[in-house]
Amino acid sequence: MKNSLLPFTLILMVTACGGSDQSSEPETVNTDTSNDGSSSTTLTYKVVDTQQSHCYSSDTGTTTSCIGLGFDADYAGYEPSYTISDDGLMVTDNVTQLVWTQSTDINQDGVVNYDDKRYQAEAVSYCESLSLSGRTDWRLPNIKQAYSLILFSGKDASNYQGTDTSGLTLFLDDVFDRAFGDLSATQTSNGFTPQEGVDRIIDGQYASTSLYVSTTMQADATMFGVNYVDGRIKGYPLESKEFYVRCVAGNEAYGVNDFVDNNDATVTDNASGLMWQQDDSVSSDWDDAIEQCENDNTASYTDWRLPNIKELQSLVDYTRSPDTDNSAAINPIFNGTSFNNEEGELDWGYYWASTTHVDNDDNASNATYVSFGRALGYMNSTILDVHGAGSQRSNDKLNVSTEPGAGSAIDANNAFYYKGPQGDILRIENLIRCVRDL
């Protein structure tokens, strides 16, 4: 049975998202239809596949056969491919042409722990001053570059109660070192004692240069970070939290879109080689989102599909937010459906992706989404933008009322569900923007 509590009231108001345009001309744009990352002619923003190789039943959360229904694993993309340098210190992503530091052990004491974490400003300085393997052009990645490394062959360790991390599966290739929260930490490298006293295992967040143009929580300045332990993008407090650091070099155009309005209700991104629907639509649940895209024929194309989560995140414009631009965090070349959120405030929605979010117990009943509007949470009986427009989170595919650990509340005369330390507000009737390959 589907959720009987309506999580929000939709206003079927399709508006062009006005404001500044994040896109600019990439360094080079070339057509490449191969998916193995081996061609010397590459797109500047080639989205690496999620590496999700299994399909999952929405009802049971268990593995099922991939039979072309439109799940992430039904489609092949640019498969991850990495080359480690002869000295073992650098990793080249053969798809994106980004070069990464292999290790998170930035103090070089042989252990990755809390002493390797830095505040965001310190992380920027560290990468800019780094000289490694003969390179001096290192930088802290932006959130799109950092997210290029995430792999959804990983399993969310949020429900793990143990202390041995050797059996946990990161959302990151094994060519890189493993970094988890440091359960033994009592102090950071500069002597500041964290409020919680110690890390949690899932505190494996990495810093980026992408700062939220609005604020989260109680007007906190916020940085978007990638967590390769729980498989999410969230906004984190900029000045009171420390992060792991992985520096990058090369392909500075990666993450820069090059959108063209095709004047047929479609938009082409020449940087990524993807074509998108200019308009969105509303789903009843994740299965319906999959089915809608599989059956769509916008502009007479019949090969539309629900995007995987990395393709969907490629659309986010991190220079925009509902609070600063009165629009979704997306280029204004696209149209977005606005609605009254759980607090009764005008907002823009969560968008489903075809990628399943698997937990450490192999339960795959959740699917991923990107919040192009406020990433709301319910804390202390208050609704807040807890993670920022541009976050990537997940919730149940079919019925949030049965999601383990979910609570319910009523605000602005709307019933809704929420879950987790920040009370992430859960929704089923998420929006859809279909994609196809050029």
N, C-alpha and C positions, 0 to 999 in steps of 0.2 A: 504494500500500500504506500502510495506517495505521501509525502509530508502534508498533513492537513492544516498546519499553521502557515499562513502566508508570510514569508520573511520580509517582504517589503511591498510597497505599492508602486507599480510601474506607471510612469507617465510616458505614453508613446509619443515622445517629442524628439524627433531626429533633428539634431542641430549640427551645423558645421562648427568644428572646434577652432575658434579664432585665436589669434595671437601670433607669437614669434614662430619661425620655422627653424627647426633644428638641423634640417638636412643641408648639406653643402656638397660641392663637387668633390668626389673622391679623387685620389691621385690617378688611378687608371680604372677603366671599366671595360672588361672583356667578356665575351660570351664563352662559357665553359659548361657543357652539359654532362661531363663525366662526374662520377660520384666517388672516386677512389682517392681524390686529393693528389694525384700524381702529376697532373698536367702542369706545365710551366706557365700556362696562361690561366690566370685565376681571376675570379671576382674579388673585389676588395673586401666584401663582407659575406664570405661564404659561411653559412651557418652549419656548424658541425652537428652531425646526427646525435641523438640522445643516447644511442647504444641500448635502447630498450628492445630486447629480442623476444620477449614473451608477451602474449595477450592474456587478458584476465577477465573473468566473469564479473560483471557489475553487481550481480545478485549475491554471489558467494565470496568474491574477492580471491578466488583461487585461479590457478593457471588454466587456460583453455586453449584450444587450437586457434591459430591465426588463419582465418578463412576469408580474409579480404573484407571484413566488415567496416574498416576505416579506423581501427585502432593504430596507435603509434607504430607498433611492430609490424603492421601490415605494409608499411612504406619504408623504403630504404632511402637514406640521404647520403651526405658526405661523411663516410665512416671515419671515426677518429683514427689518427695515424700520427705517431710521435717518433722522433729520433733524438736520442741522447748524445751529447757531445762526447768526444774521446776522453775528456777529463772528468766526465760525469757531473759537471756543474750546471749545464744548460740543457734544456729540452726544447726542440723545435717542433711546433705543431705544423705538420706538413699540409694541413688543410688551410689554416688561416695565415700561415707564414709568420705567426707570432712566436717569439723566442722567450722562454720562461726560465727563471731560476729554478733548479730542481729541488732545492732544499728550503725549508722554513726555519732551519736552525741558524738564525741570523747572528747569534752571538758565538757560534761555532764552538759550543762546549760539548757537542756530541749527543745532545738530548733536545728534543723539541718539547718545550714546556712553557709555563707562563712567563718565564724570563725572556722568551723570544717575542712576546707581544709588545706592541707599540700603540700609542695614540695615533690617530690618523695623520696629524701634521708631522709627527716623527717618522711615520711610514713613508710619507712623501719625501722627506729629506733623506732618509736612508737610501731609497731607490735612486734618487737623483745623484747621490754621491758615490754610488756603488761602482766599483771597477772589478769585473769578473770575466775570466776567460778572454781577456783582451778587449772587452767591450766596455764602453763608458756611457752608452746611450740608454741606460736603464731608466725606467719610470714606474711609478705605481699605476696599475691598470685602472681604466674606468670600469664601470659595472658591466658593460656589455662585453668588454674584453675578458674580465674575470669570469663571467658567466659562460664564455665559450668553452671553458674547461669542464663544466659540470656534465656528468653522465648519469642517466637514470637507470643504469644497471645497479646503482647504489640502493641501500636500504636505510630508511630513516631510523636512527638509533634513539629517538626521543623516549621510547618506552623501555629502553634497556636499563635494568637495575643493577647490573654487575659492575665490576671494575676492570676486568680484563678486556682490552679493546682489540685483541688479536683476531677475534672472530667476527668483527664488525666490517661491513662492506661500505666503503666510502663512495660518495658521488664524484669520484675522481680516479683517473687512471693510476695504476700501480707504478708507472714510471716516475711519479712524484713521491716525495716522502709523505708519511702519514702524520696528521696533526689532529689531536683531540683536545678537549678541555682538560686542564691539569687538576686532577682531584686532590693533589697534595699541595697545591699552591696556597700560601697564606699571604704573600705579598707579591706585588708586581716588581718589575725591574727597577723602578724608581722609588721603591719603599712605600708606595700608597697601598693601604689595606683595602681590598674590595669589600663592598657591603656584605656580600654573601660569604666572605671568608675564603671560599674555594670556588673553582670552576665546576661546572657540570660537564659530563662527557661530551655533550652536544655543543659546548662552547668552542667550536672550531671555525669561527667567523673570520673572514679575510677582509682586509681594508681595501677600499677603492678611492678614486678621486671624485666619485659621483656624490655630491651633496644634494639633499632634498631642497628644492626651491621654496618649500613651505616648512612647516615644523610638525613634529609628532608629539604624542603624549601631552605634557603640560608646557607647550610652546618650546620644546627642546630642539636645538639645532641637531640635524640628523645626517648621517652618512648611510648610503646603501652598501651593504656588504653581502657576500656570498658565503653560505655555510655548506661546506662539502660533507658535513656529518649528518645533517637532517634534510639536505636537499632543498634549500629555500633561499630566496632573496628577501631581506627585511631591512627596514630602516632602523639604525642603532644610534644611541646618543653619541654625539660627536666628541664631546669634551670629557665624558666621565667613563668611557669604556676603551679598553685596549684590544687590539686585534692581531692576528697573525699576518705576516707580510710575505707576498710572493711578487717579485718584480717582473716586468715584461720589457721587451724591446722589439723593434720592427713593426711593420704595417700599421702606421699611425692612422690610416684610413679605416681600420677595422672598427665597426660600430657606427659608421657614418652612412646613413641611408641616402639614396638618390632616387626619389620618387617622381613618377610621371603619371599624370592624369590621362588615362586612355579615352576619356569621354564616352565610355560605354558602361559606367558603373563599376569599373575596375581601375586599380592603381598598380603600376609596375614599379618594383624596386630594382633598378639596374645594378645596384651594389651587391644585392644578395641573389639575384636571379629568381625572385619570387613575384608572383602576381597575386594581388589581394582584392577582395571585395571592398568597394568603397563604403558600402552601407553594412550595418550589422543587423542581427535579428535576435529574438529572444528564444531561449530553450525552456523546456519543462524539466529537463534533467540532463545528465551527461550523455546518456544513450540517445536522447532526442537530438542533442547537439551533433553527435557523430552522424546520425541518420540524415539530418537536414543538409549537412555539407555533402555527403555522399550522393544525395539526390538533386543537388542544386544545378541549375543550368544558366547562371548569370552570364550575359554576353555570349550565349550559345555554347559555352564551354561545358563539358560534362565530366571533367576530371577534377572538380573541386574536392577538397578534403578539409577536415578540421586540422589546423596546424598543430605540430608538436610544440612543446612548451618553449623550446629554444627559438623556433621560428616566431612564435607569438611574442616572446620578449623582445625580439629584434625590432618590433614596431614601437616600443615605448620611447617617448620623447621625454627624457629626464630634465629638460629645461621647463617643463610645464606641470601644472597641478590645478585641481579645482579651486584651491584657495587663491592662487596667484593669477590664473588666467580664466577662471570661470568656465573651464572646459576639462575634458579628459586629458591625460598625459599621452597625447598622440598628435602627430602632425595634422594640421587643419585641412590637409587634402582629403582626410577621411571624415565621414559623418559618424557621430556617436549618439546613441540613445541615452537620454538623461532620465532620471527617475527620482522620486523622493525616497531617501534611504531610511534606515531604521529609526533615525532621530527626526525624520520629517524634513530633512535638509536636501536641497537639490544636489544631486551627485551623479557620478558616472560609474559604470559597473565593473564587476569581475567578468573575465572572459575565459571560457573553458578552453583547454588544450586537450589533445588526444593522448597525452602522456599520463600514465598511471603513476601514482606515488605509493611505493611499496614500503611497508614498515619492517622492522627487524624480525617480526614474527611471520613474515611472508604473507601478511594480509594486504591485499591489493584492492580494497573497496573504495579507496580514495583516488581522486584525479586532481591534476594540477590546474591552477588558473593563475592569470596575471590580473592584478587590480589596476585598471586604468583610471579609476577614481580613488577615493580614500580607502585605504586598507584598514577597515574599522575593527575595533575591539571593544569589549564591554568589561570595564574594570571599576570596581568600587561603585557599582550602580550608575556608571557614567559611560556614555559612548564617546570614544576618542578615535582619531586617526592614529593608530598605534604603530604602523609600519610604513606609511607613505604610499602615494600613487606611484606605481612602478614595481611594487612588491610582487613576489611570486610565492604563493602558498598552496594549500590543498584542502579539500574536504570531501565528504562522502559523495559518491556519484549519483545516488538515487534517493536518499532519505536522511537528511541531517538529524532528524529527531531520534534516530536509532544509533547515531554515531557514539561509540563508547566515550564517556567522559563529557559529553555535551550537556550544557544546561540551557534553560529557556528563560526568557524574560519578555516584558512588554514595555515598549517605549513609543511615544507618539501614536498610541493606539495600534501599533503593529507588534505582533508576536514574532520573536526571532530566536535563533539558537546561537550559542557561542561555545568556545572551547579553548583550553590552554592557558598558560600563565598570563598572556596578554588578552585573554578572552576573545580570540579571533572570531568575528561574526561569520557564521556559516550560511551559505545560500545554495539553492538548487537551481533556481531559474536564472542561471548566468547567461551572459550574452555570447554571441557567436560571430566570428569574422573568418570566413573560409579563405583558403589559399590554394594555389596551384603552382606547379613548376613551369617555368618558361621552356 
